[in-house]
Amino acid sequence: PLPTVPVPTPTPLPPVPPTVVAVRPERGEEQAPTAPIIVTFDQPMEPDSTAKAFAIDPPVEGKVAVEQNRLIFTPSKPLARAARYEVTIGPDARSRVGLAMRSPFYFRFRTVGFLEVVGTQPVDGAQEAAVDGAVTVVFNRPVVPLVSTEQQADLP
């Protein structure tokens, strides 16, 4: 018979302080005024300390919920359009095993602005435009064309 080789028991790693691994809106992404702000940690968080560690500037009323490894802030009223906000998760946020973050975490974002015309063809004030030519209007973000209810199903 073959000799049995003992299998070593792995040594458990000590717990580590929580770290933020993702945020919504992501860097460079504009936030819809009614969309929630989501902060994802690398481990489950203790709800009370994590909720208390959340701050947004300028201040906004809303609900903070902590579900496992995610903090979700839902504003009570839409955020201001074309505005800049800064979110802070203070160092008092604790993981479920009781460890605090090593340092505060910050991120900034902007909310979506207003729809604006950025160009037209023919240009404004054109003197020699063809009377039967097409008129083109270019906006600063995608828009849905104005169509009848029956045609809406064909939109992207």
N, C-alpha and C positions, 0 to 999 in steps of 0.2 A: 504494500500500500504506500501511496505517496504521503509524505509528511504534510501536516496542515500548517499553513503559514498564517500567523495571526495578522488580521487586518487592523492597521492602526486606526484609532478613533480620532477623527479630525478635531482639532482644538477650535472651539467657537471663537470667532473674532469679537473683540469688544465693540459695543455700540459706538457709532460715530455721530457727531452733531448733524442735524438736518441741514440740507442744502436745497436751494431753489434750482430746479432743473429746466423749467419752461414757464413762459408767461403768455397770456393772450390778452391783448393783442401782441403779436410778435414784433420784434424790432423792425421799424419802418412801416408797419401795417397801420392803417388808419382804423380807428375804432368806431363802430356804429354807435350813435348816442344812446341806444337802449340795450346794447349788448352787454353781457356780464364780463367782468374782468376775472380771469382765472390764473391762479398761481399754483404751479405743481411742484411738490417737494419730492425728494428721493426716498421718503419713508412716510408712514402714517404719522399724523400730527395730533397733538392734544388740542381739542377744539377750543376751549376757553382761552388759553394763553395765545393761541395762534390768531384767533379772531380779535383779541385785544391789541395784538401787535400790528394789525393792519391799519394803515392811514393813507388817505388820498388828499392831495393838495392841488388846486383849491378844494376845500372840504365839500363833500357831496353826501347827502343822506342816502342810506340804502341798507340792504341786509347783507351781513357777512355770514356765510355758512362754511364749515370745515367738514369735508367728507373724506375720510381716509387720508390720502396724501394731497388733496386739492383744497385750496381756499377759493371760494366763489363769492365775488362781490357783485350784487345786483342793485344798480341805482334805483331809488324810488321814483325819480323823475328823469327824463332824458338828460344826458350830459350836454353841455353847451357845444354847438357846432364850431368847427375850426378852432378849437381850444386845445391848449396844452395842459396835461395833467402829469403829476408825479406820484407814484405809488411807493410806499415804504412798508417793508415787513421788518419790524423792530427785532432786536436780538432776544427779546423775551419770548418769542415763539418757541414752543417746546415740542419735541417729538413725543410719541406715546410712551417711550421708555424714559422720558424726563430730561432729555438733553436739550439745552438751549442752542440756538444758532450761534456760530462763532462771531458773526458781525451782522449789522443790518444789511438788508438787500433793498436796492432802489431800481426802479425803471421808469422811464418816461414814455408817453405816447401822445398822439394828437387824435382828435376826433375828426370825422369826415367834415369837409367844408360844404359850402353851397354849390349847386350846379351853376357853372359859369360858361358863357360863350367865349372861346379863346380864338376863334377865327371864322371868317366867312368868305365865300367865293360867289359872286364878285365881292371885292373888299368894300367896306363902307365908304360911300362917297364916289364910287366909280362913275365915270362920265360916259364910258363907251361900252357898257354891258349889253350883250345881246338880249333883246326883249323876249326871245323864245328859249334862252339858255337856262340851264339848271341852276338853282340856288342851293349852295351847300353851307351848312352851319356845323361847326366843330365845337364840341363841348369838352370840358376838362375831365370828364369821366364818362364811361359808357351810359347810354340812355336807352330806354325801351321805346320803340316807335309807337306813335299814337295809331291804334288800329281798332277795328270793331271787336266786339266780344267774340264773334265767331272766328276771327283771325288770330286771337290770342294763343290758341293751341299750337299755332305754327311758329311762335317765337322761340328763340333759343333759351 
